[in-house]
């Protein structure tokens, strides 16, 4: 007779603890995707990187195609989305400076390297020289330096966004979200690695 209230209390405590853990580890994926898309679009579009013909129309279509799912998410977790969205869309002197450096690289040598197929996106949100042989000998070390600088900024960016949200442990998820975003926004003909590490061409 006395055991039933005790069991109920234990179960209620366990449920409350699980609820707290879920809230603490919640990663706002939809907000992160939106922030990544805005950042990447700003870098690529403003640096003059041409997008595919069908990709040019993509920003207009998601307004009707993606809105229902966004509204559904807002109904399910409206407070979480409202709280997390501004944090994920972080704007700071650090991230602004990174964005400007990335624009400069894509507007210069990096776009040419992607167009030539010499470099590609990795599955973890970085850039790598995939075919140094496609470059003249005197340009290879310069390409390596450009890729090194780009990756230093990318590592700094993903860490900065995670820290700005008060969750440094989110860095791998932010990195993964951005990795998918770079490929999604890339022009056709650019190379990227899939999850297994195999090279594919868009």
Secondary structure as the mmCIF struct_conf table of DSSP 4:
data_model
#
loop_
_struct_conf.conf_type_id
_struct_conf.id
_struct_conf.beg_label_comp_id
_struct_conf.beg_label_asym_id
_struct_conf.beg_label_seq_id
_struct_conf.end_label_comp_id
_struct_conf.end_label_asym_id
_struct_conf.end_label_seq_id
HELX_RH_AL_P HELX_RH_AL_P1 UNK A 2 UNK A 25
HELX_RH_AL_P HELX_RH_AL_P2 UNK A 29 UNK A 46
TURN_TY1_P TURN_TY1_P1 UNK A 47 UNK A 48
HELX_LH_PP_P HELX_LH_PP_P1 UNK A 49 UNK A 52
HELX_RH_AL_P HELX_RH_AL_P3 UNK A 53 UNK A 56
TURN_TY1_P TURN_TY1_P2 UNK A 57 UNK A 57
HELX_RH_AL_P HELX_RH_AL_P4 UNK A 58 UNK A 65
TURN_TY1_P TURN_TY1_P3 UNK A 66 UNK A 66
HELX_RH_AL_P HELX_RH_AL_P5 UNK A 67 UNK A 76
BEND BEND1 UNK A 77 UNK A 77
HELX_RH_AL_P HELX_RH_AL_P6 UNK A 78 UNK A 88
BEND BEND2 UNK A 89 UNK A 89
HELX_RH_AL_P HELX_RH_AL_P7 UNK A 93 UNK A 105
HELX_RH_PI_P HELX_RH_PI_P1 UNK A 106 UNK A 110
HELX_RH_AL_P HELX_RH_AL_P8 UNK A 111 UNK A 115
TURN_TY1_P TURN_TY1_P4 UNK A 116 UNK A 117
BEND BEND3 UNK A 118 UNK A 118
STRN STRN1 UNK A 119 UNK A 121
TURN_TY1_P TURN_TY1_P5 UNK A 123 UNK A 124
BEND BEND4 UNK A 125 UNK A 125
STRN STRN2 UNK A 127 UNK A 129
BEND BEND5 UNK A 130 UNK A 130
HELX_RH_3T_P HELX_RH_3T_P1 UNK A 132 UNK A 134
BEND BEND6 UNK A 135 UNK A 135
HELX_RH_AL_P HELX_RH_AL_P9 UNK A 137 UNK A 164
TURN_TY1_P TURN_TY1_P6 UNK A 165 UNK A 166
HELX_RH_3T_P HELX_RH_3T_P2 UNK A 168 UNK A 170
HELX_RH_AL_P HELX_RH_AL_P10 UNK A 171 UNK A 185
BEND BEND7 UNK A 186 UNK A 186
HELX_LH_PP_P HELX_LH_PP_P2 UNK A 187 UNK A 187
TURN_TY1_P TURN_TY1_P7 UNK A 188 UNK A 189
STRN STRN3 UNK A 191 UNK A 193
TURN_TY1_P TURN_TY1_P8 UNK A 195 UNK A 196
BEND BEND8 UNK A 197 UNK A 197
STRN STRN4 UNK A 199 UNK A 201
#
